[in-house]
Amino acid sequence: MNESEFEQAIVDAARVFGWKAVGHRPMRTKHGWATGWKYDGVGWPDLTLIHAAHGLLLTAELKTTKGRLSNDQTEWGDTLSKLEATTAGVCRYYVWRPADWNEIVTLLSAGKATPPAATVQQPNPKPTHAHTAATAADTAGGHQ
């Protein structure tokens, strides 16, 4: 499963449970593909999810099983984690990988039962020859 498919699965689940989602779309420039940012946006997490009734704002950096955080992403993660500590958990930062799917749905559903399979399907990674047991670093995700 690529990052785009993973992101769409999360947004689909989030919408089932009443979340608003904001993401960023790559755009083609004369120099290739880029993400349009202003000011300090480089490295900002892939998804921002807001649930007004729960009083939560989540930011999530999405990675494939083997994906690594860039320096800019790490810097934003550190900044957002500090914000989480000063907002009593109202603003939260995560790094999510496909292996975190059950935890993601539990969080988005506020601990309620997961939605029927017909509504939101668990991401199904495409098997590869290199698909082996992941190391702890590869699957480190969840709440940062």
C-alpha positions as CSV (number, residue, x, y, z in Angstrom):
1,M,0.0,0.0,0.0
2,N,1.4,3.4,-0.9
3,E,1.1,6.5,1.3
4,S,-1.7,8.0,-0.9
5,E,-3.9,4.9,-0.5
6,F,-3.2,4.8,3.2
7,E,-4.1,8.4,3.6
8,Q,-7.4,7.9,1.7
9,A,-8.3,4.9,4.0
10,I,-7.7,7.1,7.1
11,V,-9.8,10.0,5.7
12,D,-12.6,7.6,4.8
13,A,-12.6,6.2,8.4
14,A,-12.3,9.7,9.9
15,R,-15.4,10.9,8.0
16,V,-17.4,7.9,9.2
17,F,-16.8,9.2,12.7
18,G,-17.4,12.9,12.1
19,W,-13.9,14.2,11.6
20,K,-13.0,17.0,9.3
21,A,-9.8,16.4,7.3
22,V,-7.2,18.6,5.7
23,G,-4.4,17.3,3.5
24,H,-2.0,18.7,1.0
25,R,-2.0,17.9,-2.7
26,P,1.2,17.7,-4.7
27,M,1.4,19.9,-7.7
28,R,3.4,19.8,-10.9
29,T,5.8,22.6,-11.4
30,K,8.3,23.2,-14.3
31,H,10.9,21.6,-12.0
32,G,8.8,18.5,-11.2
33,W,6.5,17.7,-8.4
34,A,6.2,19.8,-5.2
35,T,3.9,20.5,-2.3
36,G,2.7,24.1,-2.2
37,W,3.8,25.7,1.1
38,K,4.0,29.1,2.5
39,Y,6.2,30.3,5.4
40,D,7.3,27.4,7.6
41,G,5.1,24.6,6.1
42,V,7.8,22.3,4.8
43,G,7.6,19.1,6.8
44,W,4.1,19.8,8.2
45,P,2.3,16.5,8.8
46,D,0.3,14.9,5.9
47,L,-3.1,15.1,7.7
48,T,-4.8,17.4,10.1
49,L,-8.0,16.0,11.6
50,I,-10.4,18.0,13.7
51,H,-13.4,16.7,15.7
52,A,-15.1,19.7,17.3
53,A,-17.5,17.6,19.5
54,H,-14.5,15.7,20.9
55,G,-12.5,18.9,21.2
56,L,-9.5,17.3,19.4
57,L,-7.1,18.4,16.7
58,L,-4.8,15.6,15.4
59,T,-1.9,15.9,13.1
60,A,-0.5,12.7,11.5
61,E,2.6,12.1,9.5
62,L,1.9,9.1,7.3
63,K,4.6,6.6,6.3
64,T,4.8,3.3,4.6
65,T,6.3,0.4,6.5
66,K,9.8,1.5,5.6
67,G,9.3,5.2,5.2
68,R,11.5,7.5,7.3
69,L,10.9,11.0,8.7
70,S,12.8,13.9,7.0
71,N,14.6,16.4,9.3
72,D,11.8,18.9,8.6
73,Q,9.2,16.3,9.6
74,T,11.1,15.5,12.7
75,E,11.3,19.2,13.7
76,W,7.5,19.7,13.2
77,G,6.9,16.5,15.2
78,D,9.0,17.8,18.1
79,T,7.2,21.1,18.0
80,L,3.7,19.6,17.8
81,S,4.6,17.1,20.6
82,K,5.5,20.1,22.8
83,L,2.2,21.7,21.9
84,E,0.4,18.5,23.0
85,A,2.0,18.8,26.4
86,T,0.8,22.4,26.9
87,T,-2.8,21.8,25.6
88,A,-3.6,18.8,27.9
89,G,-3.8,16.5,24.9
90,V,-6.3,18.6,22.8
91,C,-3.7,18.9,20.0
92,R,-2.0,15.6,19.3
93,Y,0.8,14.5,16.9
94,Y,1.1,11.0,15.5
95,V,3.3,9.1,13.1
96,W,1.1,6.4,11.5
97,R,2.0,3.4,9.4
98,P,-0.4,0.8,7.9
99,A,0.4,-1.6,10.8
100,D,-1.2,1.0,13.1
101,W,-4.6,0.6,11.4
102,N,-6.5,-0.8,14.5
103,E,-5.1,1.9,16.8
104,I,-6.1,4.6,14.2
105,V,-9.7,3.4,13.9
106,T,-10.0,3.0,17.7
107,L,-8.8,6.6,18.1
108,L,-11.0,8.0,15.4
109,S,-14.0,6.1,16.7
110,A,-13.4,7.3,20.3
111,G,-13.1,3.7,21.4
112,K,-16.3,2.6,19.8
113,A,-16.6,-0.6,17.8
114,T,-14.9,-0.4,14.4
115,P,-17.2,0.3,11.5
116,P,-18.6,-2.5,9.4
117,A,-16.1,-3.8,6.8
118,A,-18.3,-2.5,4.0
119,T,-18.0,1.0,5.3
120,V,-14.3,1.2,6.0
121,Q,-11.9,-1.5,5.0
122,Q,-8.6,-2.1,6.6
123,P,-5.7,-1.1,4.2
124,N,-4.4,-4.2,2.5
125,P,-0.7,-3.8,1.7
126,K,0.5,-5.2,-1.6
127,P,2.7,-8.2,-0.9
128,T,6.3,-7.9,-2.1
129,H,9.3,-10.3,-2.1
130,A,10.9,-8.0,0.4
131,H,8.0,-8.2,2.8
132,T,9.5,-9.7,5.9
133,A,8.9,-9.2,9.6
134,A,9.4,-5.5,10.3
135,T,11.9,-4.2,12.8
136,A,10.7,-2.2,15.7
137,A,12.0,1.0,14.0
138,D,10.0,0.1,10.9
139,T,6.7,-0.2,12.7
140,A,7.3,2.5,15.3
141,G,4.2,4.5,15.1
142,G,1.3,5.6,17.0
143,H,1.3,8.4,19.6
144,Q,4.6,10.3,19.6
